[in-house]
């Protein structure tokens, strides 16, 4: 199982380094577990990049944890309160694990940005060597993938 964790973590980083967003990379690394294709996973997660639509709110890698928690622990039968509560508890646990490892799950804080992010700033930065050098995003993708893989391996329940 340790090898599977390392393979999924590396897969998430590789997807990110090939140009996909943080959220897309983490969700796609686990998509097969939930019957999703790689393409479906990337489409579902596409809008979460840049801290949700590049607004620098919740980190895309952390947002992936929310999507994966829903796929793993979400409820579809009647939307019962107990099922929702369980899923919300798992989400909070995963986000706390991510925060403990990274200091925050807010994109702007992780990037060291100050001030308000204004709407209309929707064009992603060009992916090049300088982008990857100055951004902590690959490490956040790795961290989120590891948090979720460990959650699955430990078979934790909230």
N, C-alpha and C positions, 0 to 999 in steps of 0.2 A: 504494500500500500504506500510506503514511503516513496518508492519509485514513481507511482502514479501521481502523487502530489507534485513531485519535482517535474514530471513531464507536463502536467497541467499548468504549473506556474511558468515554466519555460515557454509553453505554447502561448500563454497570455502575453508574455513579454515579446515574443516573436511577432505576434499579430500586431501589437502596438508599434513595434519598430518597422513594420511594413507599411505603416501609414494610417491605420485605423485608430479610432478614439479609445480613450481609457475604458469606458464602459463597454464598448463593443468588444474589446480585446478580452476582458475578463469574462463576460457572458459567453462569448464564442468558445472559450477554453473549456466550458462545462456544458455546452449546448447539447451534446450527444446524450448526456444523462437524462435529459428531459424530452427527448424525441424531437428536438429542434435541429434543423440544418444549420450549417455555418452561416449561410445567407440570412435565414430567418433571425438568428440571434443578432447578427449585425444590424439588421433593419430595426428590430425591436429596440435596440440600445442606441441607435444613431443619434437621437436628439439629446442624449445626456452628456455629450462631450463638452469640454470647456466649462464644467461646472453647471450643467444644464443649459443647453443652447448658447454656450459661451458667455453666460452671465456671471460666471465665477461663484456660483452658489455651492451646492454639494458637489464634491469631487466626483468625476465620472466613474472612477474606480470604486469609490464608495457607493455610488448609485447602483453599480453592478451587483453589489451585495444585496441591495433591496430587491432587485429583480430576481436574483437567484434564490433568495429567501422565499419569495412568492412562489417560484416554481417548485421549490422543495417542500415548503411548509404551508403554502397558501391553501385556502379552502374554497371550493367551488359549489358545494352543495348548500344552497339556501343562504349563504352568507352568515352563518351562525356566529354569534358573539364570541363564543368560546374559541372557535377556530380562528377568528380574526385576532383575538387576544394572543393566542399562541404565536401566530405569524408576527404580530407586532413585537412580541417579546424577543423572538429570534432576530428580527431586524435590529432592535435596540442592542442586543448582545453583540451582533456582528459589527455594528457601527462603533460600539465601545471598544471592541478588540482592535479595529482599524485605528481609532483615535489614540488608543494606548500605544500603538506601534508608530504612529506618525505625528502625534501632537494635535491633530485636528482632522475633520473630514470636510472642511470648507475649502473649496478650490483656491479662492483668493488668499486665504491664510497660508495654504501649502505653497503657493507661488510667491509669497511675500509681497503681495500687491497691497497698496494703501489706497484708501478712498473708495468712492462709489463707482461701480461699474455701470456705465450708461447703456441703455438699449440702443440697438443699431450697430453695435460692434460685433457683427456676426461672421465676418470672414476669418476663417482659421489661419493661423500662422503657417507659413511654408515649412514643410518638414525637410530639414537638412541637418547637417552635422552640428551646426551652431544651435539649432533648436533643441536637439537632444542633449547637447552639452550643458545648456543653461537651465533646463527644466528637470524637475524631480519626478516627472510623470511616469517614466518607465519603472522607477522604484515603487511608486504608488500602485501601479498595475501589479507588480510582483507581490507587493504586500497584500492587496485585496485578494488576489488569487490564492495566496498562502492562507489567509484568514479563512476563506471559504473551504479550501481543501482540508484544512485542519478541522474545521467544524464537521465536515462530512466524515472524516476519518475517526474522529472522537465519538461520532454518533451522539453528539450532545443534543439534549432537548432543553428547551427553555423552562 
